[in-house]
Amino acid sequence: MGFFSFIKRVGNKVADGIHSAAKVGKKVLGTVHSVGNKIYSAGTTATSVIKRIPVIGATLSPVTGAADAALGMVKNVADVAGAGNQLITKGDNLVSKAQKIINIIPDEQTNSSVQRAKPNPNMSMNPSMGYAPPGATPLFRPR
C-alpha cells in the first residue's frame, strides 16, 4: 500500500467517525432546541394567563417574574442548541467536501493499471502463423 492509499484509507475512517458523531450531536441538539422552544412557549402562555387574572396575578407577581426569568434562560439554551445544530451541520458538510477531495487522489495500483496497454485479443497471433482475426481468410490451414 502506498502513501496516498494510506492517506485515503485513514482520511475516510476519520471522516466516517466525524459523520457519526455529527449525526448524534445533531439529534441531541435538535431535541434540546425543540423541547426548549416547547417549554418556553408553554411557560410564557401559562405566565401570561396567570398575570391576566386580577387578584391572583398581583399576588403571584414575584413567582411569575422568577418564572419569566427562568423561561428566558430556557429560551437562551434552546437558541444556543439551535445554533450549535447549524454549526454541526456546516462542519459535517465541510468534512464531506474534504472527503470528496481525498477520494479524488488516485491509488498507486489504479495509476499503474492505467499506464499498462491491454493486448488486443483479436490480434493475438500473426496471420502468417496460421491464425487471423475473426472473419479473415487464413493463408494456410494448420495440420
C-alpha positions, 0 to 999 in steps of 0.5 A: 500500500502506498502513501496516498492509499494510506492517506485515503484509507485513514482520511475516510475512517476519520471522516466516517467517525466525524459523520457519526458523531455529527449525526448524534450531536445533531439529534441531541441538539435538535431535541434540546432546541425543540423541547426548549422552544416547547417549554418556553412557549408553554411557560410564557402562555401559562405566565401570561394567563396567570398575570391576566387574572386580577387578584391572583396575578398581583399576588403571584407577581414575584413567582411569575417574574422568577418564572419569566426569568427562568423561561428566558434562560430556557429560551437562551439554551434552546437558541444556543442548541439551535445554533450549535445544530447549524454549526454541526451541520456546516462542519459535517458538510465541510468534512464531506467536501474534504472527503470528496477531495481525498477520494479524488487522489488516485491509488498507486495500483489504479495509476499503474493499471492505467499506464499498462496497454491491454493486448488486443485479443483479436490480434493475438497471433500473426496471420502468417502463423496460421491464425487471423482475426475473426472473419479473415481468410487464413493463408494456410490451414494448420495440420 
